[in-house]
């Protein structure tokens, strides 16, 4: 699959993920993409190494009381082995299956109209994550963004004003993008989407329904 991925994470997102400064919803989406994409996983490794080098060169500061004891306790703990990305046996990648406790049969879909369904995932309040099911040939209402939206294709594909996005591709949208994602005709599309601000719908009906759908 990784050879087919043409839309990757930005350096800024990978660096923020490495630094641990992103909301939980974004971390989940990025971790899921990284499990599917060798290129972004390699770039993340480079940023992790860079971060470690910067820490080593940082000037020392006075430690707080109890810091030494806390470090010694951690050193005594069993070492955690870094595992290679585990391949999923289902439709959803392993990090997402671990998060929701199963594959698609564990997802509790709710209809949001026109055959489109969503399942909001429990994350911290600073951003939201949801699985989206878009029937083949169906469209998500035209909308813009008040913040950042990450959309990762898990199954099927969609196209919008930017490009065509297939399995493993991730679209990074911001305030400059207004688009109408449309699922390919041949197959239903399932995506993982994370947003840190409400979307801006142009249509009246989506705007009325927006508070109830928590989009």
N, C-alpha and C positions, 0 to 999 in steps of 0.2 A: 504493500500500500504506500509505503513512504516514497517510492519512486514517482507516484502519481500526485503527490502533494505539491502544489505550486504556490499556495498562499500560506505564509509562515508568520510567526510572531515577530514583533519589532524588537530591536535591541533594548529599547527603553523598558518594555514589558518584561523581557527576560532578566534584565538587571534588577528591576524592582522585585521580581519573583525571587531571585537569588538573595536579595537583601531582606526578604521577608516583610516588605512594606505594602503589600497589596491586600485588598479585602478578601475574605474567605471565598466568595463566589468567583472572583478572578483567579485565585489560586487553584480552585477546583478545575476551572476551564483550562487553564494553562497546563496543569498536571496531566489532564486527559489528553490534550494535544501532544504534549511531550512524549507520552506513552505510545503515540502513533507515528511520531516524526523523528527520524534519526538526526536530521539536520539541526533542528531546534534543540534536541537533547545534547548534541555536541557543543553547540554554541553556549548553552546553559553551563556545561562543564567548564568552558573557558571563563565565563563570568564568575563562577564559583571559585576558580583558582585565583583570579584577579582579586576577588574580595579577600581571600585568605592572605595574599601578599600585602594588601593594603593594611590589614590588621597588624601584620608583623612589623610594618614600618611606622605605625602610629606611636606617638609619644606616650610614655607610660603616665598613669595618673594614680593617685593614692587610692588604695582599695578600702572598701567599707568593712566594718566589723563583721566577721563571720564569713568573709569571702573565701579565705583560704580553706576553711573547713568544708564549705560547699563544693569547692573544686576537688578536694581530696575525695569526698563522697562520690562525686561523679566518676572520678578515675577508678574507683573500686568497683563500679557497676560493670556488668558484662558489656563487652564491646558490641555495638550494633553493626552487623554486616550490611553493606550496601548491596541491594539486590538489583539485578537487571530488570527492566520493565517486564512485568508478567503479561503474557499474551492472554487475551480474553477468549473464552470458549463460546461467548454469545455475541450479540449485536453490540452491546455497550462495552467500551474499553474497561480494563481492569480497575483503574482508579475510580471510575464512575460506579462500577458495580460494587466496589467496596464501600463507597459513600452511601449508596441508596439501599444496599443490602440485597442485591440481586440484579438480574437482567431486566428486560422489558416487562416480564410478567410481574415484577415487583413495583412497576410504575403505576401510580394512581392518576390517570388522565382525567382532565376536566375540559369539557367543550367550551370553546370561546367563539364559536360561530363559523359558518361556511366550511364545516368539516375539520377546521383547525383545532387541535387540542394542546393543552399545556399541563405540565406538572411542576409546580413551584417546589424547589428543594429547600430544606431548612439550612440557612446560612446566617451569618452575622448581619446586622441591620444596615451596615454601610454600603452594601450592594446586594443584589438579588441574582439568583440563578434559577433557571427553569429549563426543562426539556420541552421542546416544541415538536409536534407532529403535524406536518403539512401534507395533505393528500396530493397525489400526483396531479400536476397541472393547476393546483390552487395557489392563491397569492395571499401574502400577509398584507394588510392594509398599508397604504403609502404613509410613511412616517419619517420624522427626523429625530435628532437626539439632543438632549440637554447635557449629556456627559459622554461617557465611553460605553460602547456596547461591543462585546466579543461574541461572535457567533461561530461555533465549531460544528461542522457537518459530521455526523456519525454514520448516517445511512442515506442513500439517495443523493440528490444534488439540488441546488437552486441557482437561479441567475437573477441578477439585478442590474442596476445602472452601472455598476463597477465592473463586474466580470461574472464568470461561471465558477461555482464553488462545489467541489465534490468531496467524497469522504476524506477526512483528515485536514481539509482546508479550513482556515480560520479567517474570518473577516473582522477587521478592527475598524469600527465606525466611530466617528466623533460628531461634533456640532456642525461640521461642514457637509455632512452627507445626508441627503434625503433619498430614500430608495423604496422600491416595492419588490421584495423578494418573491420569486415565483418558483415553485417546485417543478422539476423536470416532469414531463408527461409520462415517462416510462416507469416511474417508481415513486412511492411515497418517500418523503424526506423527513428525517429525524435530526434535530439539532440540539446542541446545548448552548444556551445564550446566557450571558452575564451582563448586567447593567448596573451602573452606579448612580443613575438618575432616571426619572420617568421619560418615556418616549414622547415625541410630539406628533400626534396623529392629525392629519389634515381633515379627514372625514368627520362628520358630526356624530354618527353612531359610535365609531370607535372612541371618540372623546367622551361620550356619555358613559360608555361601558368601562372605560379605563380604570376608575377608582375601584370597581368591583373585581376587575380582573388582575389588579395589582401589577400592571405593566408599566 
